[in-house]
Amino acid sequence: MKAFHFLFVAFFFLTACPAEEQQPGTKAEGSIFIIGGGSRPEAMVQRMILESGVDKDGYVVILPMSSSEPDSAIIWSGEQFIKQGIANVFGFNFLPGETPNEAWVDSLRNARLIYISGGDQNRFMAIVKGTPIAETIHQAYMNGAMIAGTSAGAAVMSQKMITGNELKYPEYQSTFRTIEAENIEIAEGLGLLTTAIIDQHFVWRSRHNRLFTAVIEHPEMLGIGIDESTAILVKGDSAEVVGVSQVIVFSNPKRSSRNYNSKLGANQLMLDVFLPGDKFSIK
């Protein structure tokens, strides 16, 4: 109840008080913290806070629009930062079809850490695509902010976003049953990553088939599968595994693709299994 009261007050404070403008010449590339869903270990949250610098100054903005219960998403997401001593945690629930609140957009632009909750990545992109919200997230990233997200908030990070839908088998399954042509649905994400497609809950939900499909049909992309309670910290062209489990990276360096009765094949695909502390290139 205390956390809810704090966020409720913060919500109205930032509505009334736009953040200060960035000074000219202070732009620097930020970082991306992409969590594969599930629980968030304390050490992972601490690393997110440390790398973003929000423990020293600035504030966190939570974007809960992926969730069907955005108010609860703000509370649950905010608690992980409040427990670590971060007082300035705010939640902005932008609504579909409405002109974004200018004060919120200004505050979003100057956030030290922007955190996108889990839920449905399609719901999130339907609200932010082509709006000042998406543009401002990019501006914040270029100005040195960390953009973080979990589950659906991870999927939206890439330019080519896995929606979770199967085009040939519309009844939802947590994993794909086949490696099949024209089945995986790809939509436009935020585009913070342009060289990779992100998948989440990866090892736990055995989502290998859909990421194999992705790198065969989009061979110019890496396929990065992040397991639960695990993240990648992206700085420039390098990613570091943070958390407790694995990150699986598929690539198709030969741009190989074969099709037999809609079943996809490929030769000399590459697969790497990375552990916490490992680093790899996302070029």
Secondary structure by P-SEA (a helix, b strand, c coil): caaaaaaaaaaaaaaaccccccccccbbbbbbbbbccccccaaaaaaaaaaaccccccbbbbbccccccaaaaaaaaaaaaaaacccbbbbbbccccccccaaaaaaaaaccbbbbbcccaaaaaacccccaaaaaaaaaaaabbbbbbccccccccccccccccccccccccccccccccccbbbbbccccccccccccccccccaaaaaaaaaaacccbbbbbbcccbbbbbcccbbbbcccbbbbbbbccccbbbbccccccccbbbbbbbcccbbbbcc
